[in-house]
Amino acid sequence: MPLKTLFLNPPSFENFDGGAGSRWPATREIESYWYPVWLAYPAGMLEGARLLDAPPHYVSADETIKIAQDYEFLVLFTSTPGFPGDIQLVQKIKDANPKIKVGFVGPHVSVLPEKSLKDCSAIDFVCRKEFDYSVVEYAQGKPLEEILGISYRKNGSVVHNPDRPQIENLDALPHVTDVYQRDLDVRRYNVPFLLHPYVSLYTTRGCPAQCTFCLWPQTLSGHPWRKRSSDDVAREMAKAKEYWPYVKEFFFDDDTFNIQKARTIELCGKLKPLGLTWSCTSRVTTDYETLKAMKDAGCRLLIVGYESGDQQILKNIKKGATIERAREFTKDCHKLGLVVHGDFILGLPGETRETINNTINFAKELDVETIQVSVAHAYPGTELYEYAMKNGFMVADNKMVDEGGHQLAHIQYPGLPAEEILDSVHRFYDEYYFRPKAAFRILRKAVFDGGERKRLYKEAKTFLKVRAMRHKWVKEKREKADSAATAEPVKV
């Protein structure tokens, strides 16, 4: 029998935008929870294992510590914002269960394995990049010295075993929906722009795009694109439909539909007979024919990373897209009746007051159904991080989040301080959603759907609360800057 293993997405900040699949793991304007897809794969390989996704199930730190007393091995998925709290939690878990072995996984420890081990003596080893088979081999009794892709302590120093080759045969991995059915309550997962309840899964790994800010391909999954067979995806979807007949939408949180047209057409052919409603991520380079095939196969919504309305910024971040192509793509989506959720980022390299205004105006021109506006976060291991550090653009304390997990701007540029970038997030939302056309869309939803009305009311309260917290941070930063300027003696 393998070690009795607990796979943990740990408790975190209130309204944590959580899950091991979360691209930006921090509290957001509206409570949302993504599925811990990465942890589900190895959790499905080990007999007696359990996947505990604490944030959406409202499992407290004390409850987690109690649960962990029944296990021999803990695999914890950490993040850069969450790491300080995660190591405090795992130390308490070891105090309560001294014999438990602990492995940390995720982008943060992949990039900073030695520092992570030195920061917390309770961690027995960390996995670099894809960790599926590394943690399974450990649970099955393989010595640390023989496990590829891990780092651990030995004789007072840190040992880095050779890298593990990327997984090529994705069909050999378990279906994550089997693990969800066993361990999770899918009704706990909510994303404002997706139908509730929804279920999320991957059909590929890796992304060949070179976006300088994007965390996952640069730290965990890698750039090489690997795909599951369309038959394997269809089998999982058919089974998931039987598991949860009440689920309203399935979400493919990967780059299946962005990279290879023939692959997309083939997969849509397998999904269409299932009669599912589904959504996915998309790039603006997807052509009309492909979008039509997706719509015909049941696609409802696309999450699209527009990022910026300034062409030079898109070039700076190696987005591989143009403003004009984004316009044409959006027109195609509207023509086909596809809903678009647009993602935008403020504070990317080259940002100025003028480019922020360009992006806000561009978003209003596109007029997509919903938007998400983030501040640029430079995660360790990304090209954006190296750029910001090299040029001295990081703010002094380099904090991504405050004590409550709310996103902070930690990159600034000459003439554009961090607090102005963060304040522009609120202005972006205000200018976008307080337009008559956008406001009417929201009100129409509330009038004709009681469930949506309750959901929108809750989301509005959360949004205003986070908005007030960010305004407070901006005000404090500005007052501090004004005080420093006043105190500085005049040079003569």
HELIX and SHEET records of a PDB file:
HELIX    1   1 VAL A   37  ALA A   43  1                                   7    
HELIX    2   2 ALA A   54  HIS A   57  1                                   4    
HELIX    3   3 ALA A   61  ALA A   68  1                                   8    
HELIX    4   4 PHE A   83  ALA A   96  1                                  14    
HELIX    5   5 PRO A  107  VAL A  111  1                                   5    
HELIX    6   6 PRO A  113  ASP A  119  1                                   7    
HELIX    7   7 ASP A  132  ALA A  139  1                                   8    
HELIX    8   8 LEU A  144  GLU A  146  5                                   3    
HELIX    9   9 LEU A  170  ALA A  172  5                                   3    
HELIX   10  10 VAL A  176  ASP A  183  1                                   8    
HELIX   11  11 VAL A  186  ARG A  188  5                                   3    
HELIX   12  12 LEU A  215  THR A  219  1                                   5    
HELIX   13  13 SER A  230  TYR A  243  1                                  14    
HELIX   14  14 THR A  256  ILE A  259  1                                   4    
HELIX   15  15 LYS A  261  LEU A  271  1                                  11    
HELIX   16  16 LYS A  272  LEU A  274  5                                   3    
HELIX   17  17 TYR A  288  ASP A  296  1                                   9    
HELIX   18  18 GLN A  311  ASN A  316  1                                   6    
HELIX   19  19 ILE A  323  LEU A  336  1                                  14    
HELIX   20  20 ARG A  353  LEU A  366  1                                  14    
HELIX   21  21 GLU A  383  LYS A  390  1                                   8    
HELIX   22  22 ALA A  418  TYR A  433  1                                  16    
HELIX   23  23 PRO A  436  PHE A  448  1                                  13    
HELIX   24  24 GLY A  450  ALA A  487  1                                  38    
SHEET    1   A 7 ARG A  50  ASP A  53  0                                        
SHEET    2   A 7 THR A   5  ASN A   9  1                                        
SHEET    3   A 7 PHE A  73  PHE A  77  1                                        
SHEET    4   A 7 LYS A 101  VAL A 105  1                                        
SHEET    5   A 7 PHE A 125  CYS A 127  1                                        
SHEET    6   A 7 ILE A 150  LYS A 154 -1                                        
SHEET    7   A 7 SER A 157  HIS A 160 -1                                        
SHEET    1   B 6 TYR A 198  LEU A 201  0                                        
SHEET    2   B 6 GLU A 249  PHE A 252  1                                        
SHEET    3   B 6 TRP A 278  SER A 282  1                                        
SHEET    4   B 6 CYS A 299  GLU A 307  1                                        
SHEET    5   B 6 VAL A 339  LEU A 346  1                                        
SHEET    6   B 6 THR A 370  VAL A 375  1                                        
SHEET    1   C 2 THR A 204  ARG A 205  0                                        
SHEET    2   C 2 ARG A 226  LYS A 227 -1                                        
END                                                                             
